[in-house]
Amino acid sequence: MAWRRICRRKFFGRSIVRGDPRLRTERPGYPAEWPASWTRALEAQWTSLHRVCADRASRTRLARLLDRLGGNDRGALESALAELELATLLVRAGFSVRFLPESQSRTADLECSLGQDRFFVEVTAMVGSAHHPRPNSAVRHRTMLEDREGGGGGGLALINRLLARIAQKARQLVHYCAPVVLAITVPPRERRPGRWAGQAMEELDLKRLAGAATVLLPLVRQVSAVLLSLWDIEPSAARSGVRLANVYAVERPARQTAYPRVRLLIVNPAAGYPLCGAEIETLKGLL
């Protein structure tokens, strides 16, 4: 199998096969007690994508993602996991997916097609909370509005980080003449069974987040939609009863391990290149 052939080249020049503990223990951030079922699920995702995405650029990108899974950079590792997970979901939802080649200039990661329509996807993972990027004027304006509306509760720090990441990534996507979806994952702090025991989840007002992002998106018209995957959060009681027509959300039980706690799709109401109705409906289905 392709997975095993590449693993032989990537990991110490020796064969690593399904269930081999080296596939888990050699990755910082993945404890030795990480279940073999998680390793098998990752192998199945990668193998399925390698079979479906048969072009040379996709195969090269998949090999590099596998390389990152065995590296020492947790940020690169989580980004690779997010890219593999989202590509798998897009394929299952019915999109044709192609991995784009890496280049010196910042470009999107995936090209997706549905019938005659296509869009691009930029995937990013936010790891750690110690570094807070300096927000631009749009984010600072949004933050002042939030402060006046109700203080710093409801996960305001995380909201500001997400807004800053949207603004940062949007600057890299200004040259695209097609719809672009920005997919942001806030991964779990650690991946192990029973990681919730004694661990406080960060409360987050989802409607406050959706409202803040909806106000920001018209300022970055090159972003057609934002897809958020949030793991270690606890949805707090909403302070507003308003439901935004451009926001779609799915919440899952707190103590399941297979999927993010919350996924949100926030469509830009003023996108320069908007997604078509069929694309939005299909993206809603993968939430």
URMO-V124205 format. One record per run of one state. SS is the DSSP state (~ for helix, > for strand, _ for the rest). FROM is the first residue (numbers start at 1). LEN is the number of residues. If there is no record, write none. Layout:
# URMO-V124205
SS/FROM/LEN, SS/FROM/LEN
This chain:
# URMO-V124205
_/1/1, ~/2/9, _/11/11, ~/22/4, _/26/4, >/30/1, _/31/5, ~/36/17, _/53/3, ~/56/14, _/70/4, ~/74/20, _/94/2, >/96/4, _/100/10, >/110/5, _/115/2, >/117/9, _/126/11, ~/137/14, _/151/5, ~/156/18, _/174/5, >/179/8, _/187/4, >/191/1, _/192/10, >/202/3, _/205/1, ~/206/12, _/218/7, >/225/6, _/231/2, >/233/3, _/236/11, >/247/5, _/252/10, >/262/6, _/268/9, ~/277/9, _/286/2
